[in-house]
């Protein structure tokens, strides 16, 4: 449905006026927060000061289980001795889009598990990149 140009013009003008008012209010709040808000004056402590260690693993996905036309794989990365996993991140790169899908991830203090699915087992899967953040085991 097309509106006459007068009505469209008023709608655009009203939307722009609303955006200017909201933007000005947000700008005032940000300026107030910088001058005396509740944020700490000093930045938080560095990750290395907390004993945080980051490790990266690159894995070539290879299906180990098959059901119908789909294939599956479970990848487990263990924490090094004396370290506990705080959190992990898994991403895929290269390969064909949709050839491998990360269906779930799970982090426990001792291991990080990534569940992969190869829908239709078609295409080149590429690489799986896993990044773990570790703390000293207490």
N, C-alpha and C positions, 0 to 999 in steps of 0.2 A: 504494500500500500504506500503510495507516495503522498506526502503532505504538500500543500502549497508552500511556495518559497518563503512567505511571510512567517508561517508557523515554524518551519525548519529553522529560520534565522533566529526566532525568539528562543527556540529550544537550545540552539548552540550557544547563544549569548547567556542564557541561564546556566548552562553547564559550565561555561568558562568562568562566570562570576562565582559560582559555588567552589570551583577548583582553586581560585585565587584566595578566597576567604579561608578555606581549609588549609591550603599551603601556608598562608601567613600565620595561622594559629599553630601549625606544626613547627614552623621555624622559630616562633617565640618560645615554644616549649623546649626545643633543642637548645636554644641560646641560654635559657634559664638553667637547664641541666648542666651546661658546661661551666657556668659561673659559680654555682654553689649547690649543686644537686647532691644526691646520695652516693654517687660513684666514688670509689677510693681514689686518693690522690696518686698513689704509687701503683704501677702495673702489677698484676699478679706474679708470683714467683715463677721462675723459668722451669720448664719441664725437666731439664737436666739436674736442677737443684733437688727435684723431687725423686730423682733416681729412675726416671722413666727412660726405657730403652725402646727403640723402634727397629723392627726387623722386616725385611721385604722378602717375599718368595715369589718366583715366577714358575708356573706349572703349565705344562701342555696337557689340556684335557683329553682324556681317552676313555670312552665308555666301557664300563665293566659289566653292567646288567642290561638286559634287553627285555622289553615287554611290547609285543605287537610291533609297531613301526618305530616306537620311541626307545631311546637308550638313556641310561642313568649312570652317574658316578658320584661317589662320596669322597671328598678330599679332606684329609685331616692333617693339620699342622700342629705339631707339639711344641710346647714352650721349652726353651733351653733349661738345663739344670739350674736351680736356684732362682728361677724367674716365674712369675704368675701372669697370666694374660689379663689385662685390664679390658681391652676391647680390640676388635679387629674389623678390617674392611676388605671386601672382595670385589673386584671388577674384572671385566673381560675386555680384551682389545684385539684388534686385527680380526682376521677371519671374516666369514659371512655373517651379516646381521641375522639374528634369530637362530643361528645354527647351534648355539649353546645358551642356556638360560640358567641363571642362578635362582633356584627355587627357595632356598632357605640358608641361613647361617646361624651358628650357635657357638657362643663363647663360654667356656668353663675355665677355671684357673689353670688347668693343665693342658687343654687343647682347644683349637678352633676348627670347627667343622663346617664345610661348605657342601651343600647338596646341589648337584648339577643335573640338568635334563637336556637331552639332545632331541628336540622334537622332530620326528620323522627321520632322524639320523642323516640329515642332508647338509651338505656344505662343509666348509673348512671351519673348525671350531676356534682357531686362533690361540690366544694365551689367557691364562687366569693369573691375575696379580693379587696377592694377599699381603696386606700390611697389618702387622700386629704391634700393639703398644703393650709393653711389659713393665711390670714393677718387680722389685726384689721380693722374693717369697719371705713371708714373715712367720 
